[in-house]
Amino acid sequence: MTARQAERRRAARMRGLRGLLVVLVACAVGLFFLIVPFRALLPARALPPRGEGEMRLHFLSVGQGDCTIVEFPDGDALVVDGGDGSFAANDALVRYLKGLDVSSLTLIATHADADHYAGLTEVLRVFGAEQVYLPVIASSESAYRRFLDAVEQEGCRVDTLVRYDVIARPSGAYAVCISPHAAGETDENEASVALFLYYEGVRILLSSDMSAVRERALLAELSLTDAIFDSGEYAVRLRDIDLLKVAHHGSAGASCAEWLTYLSPAAAVISCGAGNSYRHPSQDTLARLAQVGADVYRTDACGNVLVTVSGGGMTVTFA
């Protein structure tokens, strides 16, 4: 073998070793991200720390989707919906949760529309959860199947939320489900979870995607007594509430005049995407909110809306 042939053989061997090294590194990286979701490496969003004894609600700007984080005074958090699962929405949600650095998570998928539940799959992959509340009506979509697979893989407690179910915290904060009913639900949006929150005299209603049909049904029950939705020691008072999470992204088919008149919210938050094809929020809905004197905060215009509850009052800022 000549010297030139030997040199060519050594060069070929080195190229083979470099190729093998590249393959091994690629496999190692792939295995790493199979075990550790890449979003776990994202930097945390810089957020102001929660003060002692405060409850905070974070209405996240996740495009044309819904995501509300309830940060309880004891440091645990309730994630009510998680956005549509898009790349940008998932990044924003993961970074925000990392910035909050909560002690444990409970997840609620209010109903089986992808713009509400899809992002919760990534939350489970990155953070896990103590408990997950599933919708009372499931979906046949592949994204919903992936969500259920993530729930099963996490091995957390699973339940549904129906009327009179309570999530109570040691701080005295609590949430009561006022809708849907325990049985007989057939419409996905009407069966979405409506959640009443209470802390230190401040009353909040998260409406999800129910329409004026369900609102009027609830009003008919409230006409019997304002205490119709009380659950044991946990009182639900909806008249003249402090804050309303407006139903169905401000759709014209929700937030009917009678319902808003009864609630008379001091403030209202609308979750919607800038320039969305549905033209949410509807001008009719905005007019009805103005009629009852509510201060309106929109995620498409304000970004993330942060509501801090403390000392019997609340303040609204942006994060």
Secondary structure, 3 states (H helix, E strand, C coil): CCHHHHHHHHHHHHHHHHHHHHHHHHHHHHHHHHHCCHHHHCCCCCCCCCCCCCEEEEECCCCCCCCEEEECCCCCEEEECCCCCCHHHHHHHHHHHHHHCCCCEEEECCCCCHHHHCCHHHHHHHHCCCEEEECCCCCCCHHHHHHHHHHHHHCCEEEECCCCCEEECCCCCEEEEEECCCCCCCCCCCCCCEEEEEECCEEEEECCCCCHHHHHHHHHHHCCCCCCCCECCECCCCCCCCEEECHHHHCCCCCCHHHHHHHCCCEEEECCCCCCCCCCCCHHHHHHHHHCCCEEEEHHHHCCEEEEEECCEEEEEEC
